[in-house]
Amino acid sequence: MTSSALDIAALDCEMVYTTGGFRIARVSVVDASGESVFDEFIKMDDGVEVVYVHIPFSPSIRNAIRVSLTWKFYA
């Protein structure tokens, strides 16, 4: 019998501030060996725009989120 269940997994979520409040922007899951089994950006609802990404330790993630999501800047 083959199973797709993981004995051990780690979950990481990237959060952003938006015009609709604090929202999830990315979900990543790795297995026990550190291999990625799921890594997806979450589409914002229509009309919701990202205003701030606070990811101080991962500039590559921050840049990927900036490219992937709709932005509205406030001066």
CORQUI-V764609 format. One record per pair of residues at least 24 apart in sequence whose ideal C-beta (glycine too) atoms are under 6 Angstrom apart, sorted by the first residue. I is the first residue (numbers start at 1). J is the second residue. Records with the same first field share a line. If there is no record, write none. Layout:
I->J, J
This chain:
6->31
8->32
16->50, 53
17->51, 52
18->48, 50
19->48, 49
20->48
25->65
41->68
